[in-house]
Amino acid sequence: MSSTEPKPAPPPPGASRDQWREWRRRQRLHHFGRGGWTWFWGVALIIIGSYYLLRNLGLLSWVRDDVLWPLLLIAFGAFLLIGRATRQP
């Protein structure tokens, strides 16, 4: 479902539980899309936490912070652009 489609209408009174669940699922798809962002923050926190843990253990002492963060921002921007390009009809 694209964001230009209208929101799904709720089921009629007396609808079954399965109909309500299907309506809620369609509402989530309408609001959040296909779920591409549902995993983003979990992965981001794991990567950031792993970086700081390895840095504190001395295993990443060769990585310079002033180079790493701009590279991560560039990679994130490329990820957003590629994701947007693949969703275009």
The 8 nearest C-alpha neighbors of each residue, nearest first, counted from 0:
[[1, 29, 2, 28, 4, 32, 33, 3],
 [0, 2, 3, 4, 29, 32, 28, 5],
 [1, 3, 4, 29, 0, 30, 5, 32],
 [4, 2, 1, 5, 0, 6, 29, 30],
 [3, 5, 2, 1, 6, 0, 29, 7],
 [6, 4, 7, 3, 2, 29, 8, 1],
 [5, 7, 8, 4, 29, 26, 30, 25],
 [8, 6, 26, 5, 9, 25, 22, 29],
 [7, 9, 6, 10, 22, 5, 26, 11],
 [10, 8, 22, 7, 11, 19, 23, 18],
 [9, 11, 14, 19, 8, 18, 12, 22],
 [10, 12, 14, 13, 9, 8, 18, 15],
 [13, 11, 14, 10, 9, 15, 19, 18],
 [12, 14, 11, 15, 10, 16, 18, 19],
 [15, 13, 12, 11, 10, 18, 16, 19],
 [16, 14, 18, 17, 19, 13, 10, 20],
 [15, 17, 19, 18, 20, 14, 21, 13],
 [18, 16, 20, 15, 19, 21, 14, 22],
 [17, 19, 21, 15, 16, 20, 14, 22],
 [20, 18, 22, 16, 17, 21, 23, 10],
 [21, 19, 17, 23, 22, 18, 24, 16],
 [20, 22, 24, 18, 19, 23, 17, 25],
 [23, 21, 19, 25, 20, 24, 26, 18],
 [22, 24, 26, 20, 25, 21, 19, 27],
 [23, 25, 21, 27, 26, 22, 20, 28],
 [26, 24, 28, 22, 23, 27, 29, 21],
 [25, 27, 23, 29, 24, 28, 30, 22],
 [28, 26, 30, 24, 29, 25, 31, 23],
 [29, 27, 32, 25, 31, 26, 30, 33],
 [28, 30, 26, 27, 32, 0, 31, 25],
 [29, 31, 27, 28, 32, 26, 2, 6],
 [32, 30, 28, 27, 29, 34, 33, 36],
 [33, 31, 28, 34, 29, 30, 0, 1],
 [32, 34, 35, 28, 31, 0, 29, 36],
 [35, 33, 37, 36, 32, 31, 28, 38],
 [34, 36, 37, 33, 38, 32, 39, 31],
 [37, 35, 39, 38, 34, 40, 31, 33],
 [36, 38, 34, 35, 39, 40, 41, 31],
 [37, 39, 36, 41, 40, 42, 35, 34],
 [38, 40, 36, 42, 41, 37, 43, 35],
 [41, 39, 43, 42, 38, 44, 37, 36],
 [40, 42, 44, 43, 39, 38, 45, 37],
 [41, 43, 45, 39, 40, 44, 46, 38],
 [44, 42, 40, 46, 41, 45, 39, 47],
 [45, 43, 47, 41, 46, 42, 48, 40],
 [44, 46, 42, 48, 43, 47, 49, 41],
 [47, 45, 49, 43, 44, 48, 50, 42],
 [46, 48, 50, 44, 49, 45, 43, 51],
 [49, 47, 45, 51, 50, 46, 44, 52],
 [50, 48, 52, 46, 47, 51, 45, 53],
 [49, 51, 47, 53, 48, 52, 54, 46],
 [50, 52, 54, 48, 53, 49, 55, 47],
 [53, 51, 49, 55, 54, 50, 48, 56],
 [52, 54, 56, 58, 50, 55, 51, 59],
 [53, 55, 59, 51, 57, 52, 56, 58],
 [56, 54, 52, 57, 53, 51, 58, 59],
 [57, 55, 53, 54, 58, 52, 59, 51],
 [56, 58, 54, 55, 60, 59, 53, 52],
 [57, 59, 53, 56, 60, 54, 55, 61],
 [60, 58, 54, 61, 62, 57, 53, 56],
 [59, 61, 57, 62, 58, 54, 63, 55],
 [60, 62, 59, 63, 58, 57, 54, 64],
 [63, 61, 59, 60, 64, 67, 66, 54],
 [62, 64, 65, 66, 67, 61, 60, 59],
 [65, 63, 67, 66, 68, 62, 69, 61],
 [64, 66, 63, 67, 68, 69, 62, 70],
 [67, 65, 64, 63, 69, 68, 70, 62],
 [66, 68, 64, 70, 69, 65, 71, 63],
 [67, 69, 71, 70, 66, 72, 64, 65],
 [70, 68, 72, 71, 67, 66, 73, 65],
 [71, 69, 73, 67, 68, 72, 74, 66],
 [70, 72, 68, 74, 69, 73, 75, 67],
 [73, 71, 75, 69, 70, 74, 76, 68],
 [72, 74, 70, 76, 75, 71, 69, 77],
 [75, 73, 71, 77, 72, 76, 70, 78],
 [74, 76, 78, 72, 73, 77, 71, 79],
 [77, 75, 73, 79, 78, 74, 72, 80],
 [76, 78, 74, 80, 79, 75, 81, 73],
 [77, 79, 75, 81, 76, 80, 82, 74],
 [80, 78, 82, 76, 77, 81, 83, 75],
 [81, 79, 77, 83, 82, 78, 84, 76],
 [80, 82, 84, 78, 83, 79, 77, 85],
 [83, 81, 79, 85, 80, 84, 78, 86],
 [82, 84, 80, 86, 81, 85, 79, 87],
 [85, 83, 81, 82, 86, 87, 80, 79],
 [84, 86, 82, 83, 87, 81, 88, 80],
 [87, 85, 83, 84, 88, 82, 81, 1],
 [86, 88, 84, 85, 83, 82, 1, 81],
 [87, 86, 85, 84, 1, 83, 0, 3]]
